[in-house]
Amino acid sequence: METYVKGQLYNIALSDLHPDPNQPRRSMDPQALAELTESVKRSGILQPILFRQDTDGTLYIVVGERRHMAAQMADLLAIPSICAEGNTAEIALVENLQRQDLTCIEEAEALKRHMDEEKYTQEQLAAVMGKPRTTINDSLFLMRLPREIRDDCRDNRKISKTRLIEISRKTQQRAMNTAYAKYKEELQKEPTGGTKKREALSEAATLCQTLNKSREKLEKTDITGWSDDDRLIVNDSIGRLKDTIEIFISPPTEGGEAPPSNI
């Protein structure tokens, strides 16, 4: 049995590489795959895939299953590959989250599976994934949805994560099923051509959408090259936002005093 050195670059036959059963992504966008295949035909594989070797010698793709499939469709015989090291399931999950390759249900299921396998707390999982605990909590909340709902929208990238989170916070499964059925009706009523009708969101869902976008912008912002003035302006704005959030979470009572904060 040939052994591979971790971190070393190899040119491996496509037939020797197999999809990893731990791959968090369960679906592929046919259009995106066709576009990638055309790119491979023109320019070849520009970024090596990552693979791991099982104890029986089998080679499993850790990162790059779409590139592997596109290479097959482009009639290539081999693909540049790097032997991965460390927790390969974690590597695959982080990479897919960073590339936003997963649907919200695929993401929730992969996070829950990884948290259970590694016996992580939500805080530990958030640290490993490089995401705020609130983001991880929102995704894990989707696991409360009945399986039939998760099965129905697992491969659908048009499903609103915000709406699914809103549905998952209902206390009973019957209420979740009713709310999801209503949401599906709204999607079916959207016009297929011309200007797409905006999805009608509740006030709470709209607010969550705005807050989520702001949080994602903060997470992705690199302040390394900022001037002191830039930092002061943004810190002042964040401070005022924090005060507003605290008032929103713990509004003053009728007597004018705010109740003790639970955050």
JOKAQUI-V920349 format. One record per backbone hydrogen bond with DSSP energy under -0.5 kcal/mol. CO is the residue of the C=O (numbers start at 1). NH is the residue of the N-H. Records with the same first field share a line. If there is no record, write none. Layout:
CO->NH  NH
This chain:
5->8
8->83
10->12  81
12->79
13->16
14->17
16->59
18->61
20->23
28->30
29->33
30->34
31->35
32->36
33->37
34->38
35->39
36->40
37->41
38->42
39->43
40->44
44->46
49->82
50->62  63
51->84
52->54  60
54->57
58->54  60
59->18
60->52
61->20
63->50
64->68
65->69
66->70
67->71
68->72
69->73
70->74
71->76
72->75
77->14
79->12
80->49
81->10
82->51
83->7
86->88
87->91
88->92
89->93
90->94
91->95
92->96
93->97
94->98
95->99
96->100  101  102
97->100
103->107
104->108
105->109
106->110
107->111
108->112
109->113
110->114
111->115
112->116
113->117
114->118
115->119  120
121->125
122->126
123->127
124->128
125->129
126->130  131
132->136
133->137
134->138
135->139
136->140
137->141
138->142
139->142
140->143
141->144
142->145
146->149  150
147->151
148->152
149->153
150->154
153->156
155->157
156->159
159->161
160->164
161->165
162->166
163->167
164->168
165->169
167->170
172->176
173->177
174->178
175->179
176->180
177->181
178->182
179->183
180->184
181->185
182->186
183->187
184->188
185->189
186->190
187->190
199->201
202->206
203->207
204->208
205->209
206->210
207->211
208->212
209->213
210->214
211->215
212->216
213->217
214->218
215->219
216->220
217->221
218->221
221->223
223->226
227->231
228->232
229->233
230->234
231->235
232->236
233->237
234->238
235->239
236->240
237->241
238->242
239->243
240->244
241->245
242->246
243->247
244->248
245->249
246->250
251->259
253->256
257->253
